[in-house]
Each structure stands twice: as structure tokens, then as C-alpha cells.
Amino acid sequence: MSLFLNIIKVVAIVIVALFALTFTVYFFNLDMKLTAAIYPWLNKQYDKVKRDQHL
């Protein structure tokens, strides 16, 4: 029974930690801040792509 309770505790701790992490990302809008930081690099890569100009 002790092993079962330890597994439940570990699962609960992992779930709470993941919730805290996702809530922090949401609260501080970190996903869009990361996107804004890599946006110039993404544009540079996108601008190098060869395109067919004929419609």
C-alpha cells in the first residue's frame, strides 16, 4: 500500500508542477515574448526561401 501512495504522491506533484509552469507561462505571456524574440530570425529564414513569382 505504501508503494501505491508514493506513486499517487509523485503523480500529484508532477501534475501540480506542470500546472504551475503553464500558469506562469500564461500569466506572464511568456509564449508571445518568446515568439517576439525569435520573430526576426524567423523572418530572415522566411525571406531566403525561393519563390515562384509566376501566377
PDB file of N, CA, C and O in Angstrom, chain B, residues numbered from 101:
ATOM      1  N   MET B 101       0.826  -1.198   0.000  1.00  0.00           N
ATOM      2  CA  MET B 101       0.000   0.000   0.000  1.00  0.00           C
ATOM      3  C   MET B 101       0.864   1.254   0.000  1.00  0.00           C
ATOM      4  O   MET B 101       0.487   2.281  -0.563  1.00  0.00           O
ATOM      5  N   SER B 102       2.021   1.159   0.635  1.00  0.00           N
ATOM      6  CA  SER B 102       2.909   2.307   0.704  1.00  0.00           C
ATOM      7  C   SER B 102       3.434   2.687  -0.682  1.00  0.00           C
ATOM      8  O   SER B 102       3.584   3.868  -0.993  1.00  0.00           O
ATOM      9  N   LEU B 103       3.708   1.682  -1.503  1.00  0.00           N
ATOM     10  CA  LEU B 103       4.184   1.950  -2.866  1.00  0.00           C
ATOM     11  C   LEU B 103       3.116   2.671  -3.666  1.00  0.00           C
ATOM     12  O   LEU B 103       3.416   3.600  -4.415  1.00  0.00           O
ATOM     13  N   PHE B 104       1.866   2.246  -3.508  1.00  0.00           N
ATOM     14  CA  PHE B 104       0.749   2.882  -4.205  1.00  0.00           C
ATOM     15  C   PHE B 104       0.607   4.345  -3.795  1.00  0.00           C
ATOM     16  O   PHE B 104       0.394   5.210  -4.644  1.00  0.00           O
ATOM     17  N   LEU B 105       0.723   4.622  -2.512  1.00  0.00           N
ATOM     18  CA  LEU B 105       0.616   6.003  -2.039  1.00  0.00           C
ATOM     19  C   LEU B 105       1.779   6.856  -2.533  1.00  0.00           C
ATOM     20  O   LEU B 105       1.592   8.030  -2.852  1.00  0.00           O
ATOM     21  N   ASN B 106       2.969   6.284  -2.599  1.00  0.00           N
ATOM     22  CA  ASN B 106       4.118   7.021  -3.115  1.00  0.00           C
ATOM     23  C   ASN B 106       3.932   7.365  -4.592  1.00  0.00           C
ATOM     24  O   ASN B 106       4.288   8.459  -5.029  1.00  0.00           O
ATOM     25  N   ILE B 107       3.374   6.431  -5.354  1.00  0.00           N
ATOM     26  CA  ILE B 107       3.122   6.691  -6.772  1.00  0.00           C
ATOM     27  C   ILE B 107       2.089   7.789  -6.934  1.00  0.00           C
ATOM     28  O   ILE B 107       2.245   8.675  -7.775  1.00  0.00           O
ATOM     29  N   ILE B 108       1.036   7.737  -6.136  1.00  0.00           N
ATOM     30  CA  ILE B 108      -0.002   8.779  -6.180  1.00  0.00           C
ATOM     31  C   ILE B 108       0.587  10.139  -5.821  1.00  0.00           C
ATOM     32  O   ILE B 108       0.257  11.142  -6.453  1.00  0.00           O
ATOM     33  N   LYS B 109       1.458  10.181  -4.810  1.00  0.00           N
ATOM     34  CA  LYS B 109       2.094  11.441  -4.415  1.00  0.00           C
ATOM     35  C   LYS B 109       2.953  11.996  -5.538  1.00  0.00           C
ATOM     36  O   LYS B 109       2.918  13.196  -5.810  1.00  0.00           O
ATOM     37  N   VAL B 110       3.719  11.140  -6.188  1.00  0.00           N
ATOM     38  CA  VAL B 110       4.591  11.588  -7.285  1.00  0.00           C
ATOM     39  C   VAL B 110       3.752  12.111  -8.446  1.00  0.00           C
ATOM     40  O   VAL B 110       4.074  13.149  -9.024  1.00  0.00           O
ATOM     41  N   VAL B 111       2.695  11.413  -8.784  1.00  0.00           N
ATOM     42  CA  VAL B 111       1.820  11.861  -9.869  1.00  0.00           C
ATOM     43  C   VAL B 111       1.183  13.202  -9.515  1.00  0.00           C
ATOM     44  O   VAL B 111       1.105  14.091 -10.363  1.00  0.00           O
ATOM     45  N   ALA B 112       0.734  13.355  -8.290  1.00  0.00           N
ATOM     46  CA  ALA B 112       0.123  14.619  -7.864  1.00  0.00           C
ATOM     47  C   ALA B 112       1.139  15.758  -7.912  1.00  0.00           C
ATOM     48  O   ALA B 112       0.805  16.861  -8.346  1.00  0.00           O
ATOM     49  N   ILE B 113       2.360  15.511  -7.480  1.00  0.00           N
ATOM     50  CA  ILE B 113       3.406  16.540  -7.514  1.00  0.00           C
ATOM     51  C   ILE B 113       3.713  16.939  -8.955  1.00  0.00           C
ATOM     52  O   ILE B 113       3.887  18.122  -9.247  1.00  0.00           O
ATOM     53  N   VAL B 114       3.780  15.964  -9.853  1.00  0.00           N
ATOM     54  CA  VAL B 114       4.054  16.263 -11.266  1.00  0.00           C
ATOM     55  C   VAL B 114       2.921  17.090 -11.861  1.00  0.00           C
ATOM     56  O   VAL B 114       3.171  18.048 -12.593  1.00  0.00           O
ATOM     57  N   ILE B 115       1.688  16.731 -11.555  1.00  0.00           N
ATOM     58  CA  ILE B 115       0.543  17.481 -12.086  1.00  0.00           C
ATOM     59  C   ILE B 115       0.535  18.913 -11.562  1.00  0.00           C
ATOM     60  O   ILE B 115       0.290  19.846 -12.327  1.00  0.00           O
ATOM     61  N   VAL B 116       0.797  19.100 -10.281  1.00  0.00           N
ATOM     62  CA  VAL B 116       0.826  20.453  -9.703  1.00  0.00           C
ATOM     63  C   VAL B 116       1.976  21.263 -10.300  1.00  0.00           C
ATOM     64  O   VAL B 116       1.815  22.450 -10.582  1.00  0.00           O
ATOM     65  N   ALA B 117       3.131  20.631 -10.494  1.00  0.00           N
ATOM     66  CA  ALA B 117       4.275  21.344 -11.074  1.00  0.00           C
ATOM     67  C   ALA B 117       3.985  21.764 -12.512  1.00  0.00           C
ATOM     68  O   ALA B 117       4.313  22.882 -12.907  1.00  0.00           O
ATOM     69  N   LEU B 118       3.374  20.877 -13.296  1.00  0.00           N
ATOM     70  CA  LEU B 118       3.022  21.237 -14.678  1.00  0.00           C
ATOM     71  C   LEU B 118       1.985  22.348 -14.719  1.00  0.00           C
ATOM     72  O   LEU B 118       2.062  23.243 -15.560  1.00  0.00           O
ATOM     73  N   PHE B 119       1.011  22.293 -13.809  1.00  0.00           N
ATOM     74  CA  PHE B 119       0.020  23.361 -13.742  1.00  0.00           C
ATOM     75  C   PHE B 119       0.680  24.691 -13.395  1.00  0.00           C
ATOM     76  O   PHE B 119       0.377  25.713 -14.010  1.00  0.00           O
ATOM     77  N   ALA B 120       1.579  24.681 -12.415  1.00  0.00           N
ATOM     78  CA  ALA B 120       2.267  25.914 -12.023  1.00  0.00           C
ATOM     79  C   ALA B 120       3.095  26.464 -13.182  1.00  0.00           C
ATOM     80  O   ALA B 120       3.130  27.675 -13.403  1.00  0.00           O
ATOM     81  N   LEU B 121       3.752  25.586 -13.914  1.00  0.00           N
ATOM     82  CA  LEU B 121       4.552  26.025 -15.058  1.00  0.00           C
ATOM     83  C   LEU B 121       3.672  26.639 -16.144  1.00  0.00           C
ATOM     84  O   LEU B 121       3.980  27.718 -16.648  1.00  0.00           O
ATOM     85  N   THR B 122       2.589  25.968 -16.506  1.00  0.00           N
ATOM     86  CA  THR B 122       1.723  26.506 -17.557  1.00  0.00           C
ATOM     87  C   THR B 122       1.018  27.777 -17.108  1.00  0.00           C
ATOM     88  O   THR B 122       0.800  28.676 -17.920  1.00  0.00           O
ATOM     89  N   PHE B 123       0.656  27.871 -15.824  1.00  0.00           N
ATOM     90  CA  PHE B 123       0.029  29.089 -15.325  1.00  0.00           C
ATOM     91  C   PHE B 123       1.009  30.253 -15.366  1.00  0.00           C
ATOM     92  O   PHE B 123       0.622  31.375 -15.693  1.00  0.00           O
ATOM     93  N   THR B 124       2.278  30.001 -15.039  1.00  0.00           N
ATOM     94  CA  THR B 124       3.294  31.052 -15.089  1.00  0.00           C
ATOM     95  C   THR B 124       3.496  31.541 -16.515  1.00  0.00           C
ATOM     96  O   THR B 124       3.594  32.745 -16.754  1.00  0.00           O
ATOM     97  N   VAL B 125       3.559  30.616 -17.458  1.00  0.00           N
ATOM     98  CA  VAL B 125       3.697  30.994 -18.864  1.00  0.00           C
ATOM     99  C   VAL B 125       2.497  31.832 -19.301  1.00  0.00           C
ATOM    100  O   VAL B 125       2.665  32.848 -19.976  1.00  0.00           O
ATOM    101  N   TYR B 126       1.298  31.418 -18.923  1.00  0.00           N
ATOM    102  CA  TYR B 126       0.092  32.153 -19.280  1.00  0.00           C
ATOM    103  C   TYR B 126       0.047  33.530 -18.612  1.00  0.00           C
ATOM    104  O   TYR B 126      -0.260  34.526 -19.266  1.00  0.00           O
ATOM    105  N   PHE B 127       0.349  33.588 -17.324  1.00  0.00           N
ATOM    106  CA  PHE B 127       0.214  34.830 -16.565  1.00  0.00           C
ATOM    107  C   PHE B 127       1.174  35.902 -17.069  1.00  0.00           C
ATOM    108  O   PHE B 127       0.794  37.067 -17.182  1.00  0.00           O
ATOM    109  N   PHE B 128       2.411  35.522 -17.373  1.00  0.00           N
ATOM    110  CA  PHE B 128       3.402  36.494 -17.817  1.00  0.00           C
ATOM    111  C   PHE B 128       3.504  36.589 -19.338  1.00  0.00           C
ATOM    112  O   PHE B 128       4.372  37.296 -19.851  1.00  0.00           O
ATOM    113  N   ASN B 129       2.633  35.889 -20.066  1.00  0.00           N
ATOM    114  CA  ASN B 129       2.581  35.937 -21.523  1.00  0.00           C
ATOM    115  C   ASN B 129       3.940  35.561 -22.136  1.00  0.00           C
ATOM    116  O   ASN B 129       4.388  36.187 -23.097  1.00  0.00           O
ATOM    117  N   LEU B 130       4.578  34.553 -21.580  1.00  0.00           N
ATOM    118  CA  LEU B 130       5.933  34.195 -21.991  1.00  0.00           C
ATOM    119  C   LEU B 130       5.988  33.573 -23.376  1.00  0.00           C
ATOM    120  O   LEU B 130       7.014  33.660 -24.052  1.00  0.00           O
ATOM    121  N   ASP B 131       4.900  32.945 -23.810  1.00  0.00           N
ATOM    122  CA  ASP B 131       4.918  32.353 -25.137  1.00  0.00           C
ATOM    123  C   ASP B 131       5.025  33.428 -26.218  1.00  0.00           C
ATOM    124  O   ASP B 131       5.758  33.256 -27.191  1.00  0.00           O
ATOM    125  N   MET B 132       4.306  34.524 -26.055  1.00  0.00           N
ATOM    126  CA  MET B 132       4.379  35.586 -27.060  1.00  0.00           C
ATOM    127  C   MET B 132       5.682  36.373 -26.937  1.00  0.00           C
ATOM    128  O   MET B 132       6.179  36.893 -27.936  1.00  0.00           O
ATOM    129  N   LYS B 133       6.239  36.468 -25.748  1.00  0.00           N
ATOM    130  CA  LYS B 133       7.535  37.126 -25.591  1.00  0.00           C
ATOM    131  C   LYS B 133       8.627  36.307 -26.290  1.00  0.00           C
ATOM    132  O   LYS B 133       9.523  36.873 -26.916  1.00  0.00           O
ATOM    133  N   LEU B 134       8.552  34.990 -26.184  1.00  0.00           N
ATOM    134  CA  LEU B 134       9.497  34.134 -26.896  1.00  0.00           C
ATOM    135  C   LEU B 134       9.305  34.266 -28.401  1.00  0.00           C
ATOM    136  O   LEU B 134      10.281  34.337 -29.148  1.00  0.00           O
ATOM    137  N   THR B 135       8.065  34.300 -28.847  1.00  0.00           N
ATOM    138  CA  THR B 135       7.791  34.464 -30.270  1.00  0.00           C
ATOM    139  C   THR B 135       8.329  35.798 -30.774  1.00  0.00           C
ATOM    140  O   THR B 135       8.904  35.855 -31.862  1.00  0.00           O
ATOM    141  N   ALA B 136       8.156  36.862 -30.013  1.00  0.00           N
ATOM    142  CA  ALA B 136       8.672  38.169 -30.412  1.00  0.00           C
ATOM    143  C   ALA B 136      10.197  38.172 -30.458  1.00  0.00           C
ATOM    144  O   ALA B 136      10.791  38.874 -31.276  1.00  0.00           O
ATOM    145  N   ALA B 137      10.823  37.401 -29.597  1.00  0.00           N
ATOM    146  CA  ALA B 137      12.287  37.353 -29.582  1.00  0.00           C
ATOM    147  C   ALA B 137      12.841  36.618 -30.796  1.00  0.00           C
ATOM    148  O   ALA B 137      13.893  36.997 -31.313  1.00  0.00           O
ATOM    149  N   ILE B 138      12.158  35.578 -31.260  1.00  0.00           N
ATOM    150  CA  ILE B 138      12.691  34.814 -32.397  1.00  0.00           C
ATOM    151  C   ILE B 138      12.083  35.245 -33.728  1.00  0.00           C
ATOM    152  O   ILE B 138      12.458  34.721 -34.776  1.00  0.00           O
ATOM    153  N   TYR B 139      11.151  36.191 -33.697  1.00  0.00           N
ATOM    154  CA  TYR B 139      10.497  36.650 -34.924  1.00  0.00           C
ATOM    155  C   TYR B 139      11.480  37.187 -35.968  1.00  0.00           C
ATOM    156  O   TYR B 139      11.337  36.848 -37.142  1.00  0.00           O
ATOM    157  N   PRO B 140      12.474  38.010 -35.600  1.00  0.00           N
ATOM    158  CA  PRO B 140      13.429  38.473 -36.623  1.00  0.00           C
ATOM    159  C   PRO B 140      14.197  37.318 -37.274  1.00  0.00           C
ATOM    160  O   PRO B 140      14.438  37.342 -38.481  1.00  0.00           O
ATOM    161  N   TRP B 141      14.575  36.324 -36.499  1.00  0.00           N
ATOM    162  CA  TRP B 141      15.272  35.166 -37.072  1.00  0.00           C
ATOM    163  C   TRP B 141      14.356  34.392 -38.017  1.00  0.00           C
ATOM    164  O   TRP B 141      14.791  33.932 -39.073  1.00  0.00           O
ATOM    165  N   LEU B 142      13.084  34.251 -37.633  1.00  0.00           N
ATOM    166  CA  LEU B 142      12.133  33.556 -38.493  1.00  0.00           C
ATOM    167  C   LEU B 142      11.914  34.320 -39.797  1.00  0.00           C
ATOM    168  O   LEU B 142      11.820  33.714 -40.864  1.00  0.00           O
ATOM    169  N   ASN B 143      11.832  35.647 -39.715  1.00  0.00           N
ATOM    170  CA  ASN B 143      11.668  36.449 -40.930  1.00  0.00           C
ATOM    171  C   ASN B 143      12.877  36.326 -41.837  1.00  0.00           C
ATOM    172  O   ASN B 143      12.729  36.245 -43.056  1.00  0.00           O
ATOM    173  N   LYS B 144      14.062  36.310 -41.268  1.00  0.00           N
ATOM    174  CA  LYS B 144      15.273  36.174 -42.067  1.00  0.00           C
ATOM    175  C   LYS B 144      15.262  34.840 -42.817  1.00  0.00           C
ATOM    176  O   LYS B 144      15.610  34.779 -43.996  1.00  0.00           O
ATOM    177  N   GLN B 145      14.863  33.786 -42.131  1.00  0.00           N
ATOM    178  CA  GLN B 145      14.784  32.473 -42.780  1.00  0.00           C
ATOM    179  C   GLN B 145      13.693  32.461 -43.848  1.00  0.00           C
ATOM    180  O   GLN B 145      13.890  31.903 -44.927  1.00  0.00           O
ATOM    181  N   TYR B 146      12.565  33.063 -43.560  1.00  0.00           N
ATOM    182  CA  TYR B 146      11.449  33.081 -44.496  1.00  0.00           C
ATOM    183  C   TYR B 146      11.791  33.893 -45.741  1.00  0.00           C
ATOM    184  O   TYR B 146      11.393  33.522 -46.845  1.00  0.00           O
ATOM    185  N   ASP B 147      12.521  34.992 -45.582  1.00  0.00           N
ATOM    186  CA  ASP B 147      12.871  35.832 -46.719  1.00  0.00           C
ATOM    187  C   ASP B 147      13.856  35.147 -47.663  1.00  0.00           C
ATOM    188  O   ASP B 147      13.930  35.520 -48.834  1.00  0.00           O
ATOM    189  N   LYS B 148      14.616  34.156 -47.189  1.00  0.00           N
ATOM    190  CA  LYS B 148      15.561  33.448 -48.029  1.00  0.00           C
ATOM    191  C   LYS B 148      14.921  32.378 -48.912  1.00  0.00           C
ATOM    192  O   LYS B 148      15.574  31.851 -49.812  1.00  0.00           O
ATOM    193  N   VAL B 149      13.666  32.056 -48.667  1.00  0.00           N
ATOM    194  CA  VAL B 149      13.006  30.983 -49.398  1.00  0.00           C
ATOM    195  C   VAL B 149      12.780  31.417 -50.843  1.00  0.00           C
ATOM    196  O   VAL B 149      12.263  32.503 -51.106  1.00  0.00           O
ATOM    197  N   LYS B 150      13.177  30.549 -51.773  1.00  0.00           N
ATOM    198  CA  LYS B 150      12.942  30.815 -53.196  1.00  0.00           C
ATOM    199  C   LYS B 150      11.461  30.636 -53.491  1.00  0.00           C
ATOM    200  O   LYS B 150      10.824  29.695 -53.017  1.00  0.00           O
ATOM    201  N   ARG B 151      10.928  31.562 -54.286  1.00  0.00           N
ATOM    202  CA  ARG B 151       9.511  31.501 -54.620  1.00  0.00           C
ATOM    203  C   ARG B 151       9.323  31.571 -56.126  1.00  0.00           C
ATOM    204  O   ARG B 151      10.114  32.171 -56.855  1.00  0.00           O
ATOM    205  N   ASP B 152       8.258  30.940 -56.557  1.00  0.00           N
ATOM    206  CA  ASP B 152       7.875  31.031 -57.958  1.00  0.00           C
ATOM    207  C   ASP B 152       7.017  32.293 -58.105  1.00  0.00           C
ATOM    208  O   ASP B 152       5.931  32.379 -57.531  1.00  0.00           O
ATOM    209  N   GLN B 153       7.500  33.256 -58.866  1.00  0.00           N
ATOM    210  CA  GLN B 153       6.828  34.544 -58.980  1.00  0.00           C
ATOM    211  C   GLN B 153       5.718  34.541 -60.038  1.00  0.00           C
ATOM    212  O   GLN B 153       4.945  35.495 -60.127  1.00  0.00           O
ATOM    213  N   HIS B 154       5.640  33.484 -60.829  1.00  0.00           N
ATOM    214  CA  HIS B 154       4.643  33.421 -61.907  1.00  0.00           C
ATOM    215  C   HIS B 154       3.288  32.953 -61.348  1.00  0.00           C
ATOM    216  O   HIS B 154       3.193  31.939 -60.657  1.00  0.00           O
ATOM    217  N   LEU B 155       2.261  33.720 -61.669  1.00  0.00           N
ATOM    218  CA  LEU B 155       0.932  33.333 -61.207  1.00  0.00           C
ATOM    219  C   LEU B 155       0.182  32.655 -62.279  1.00  0.00           C
ATOM    220  O   LEU B 155      -0.964  32.255 -62.073  1.00  0.00           O
TER     221      LEU B 155
END
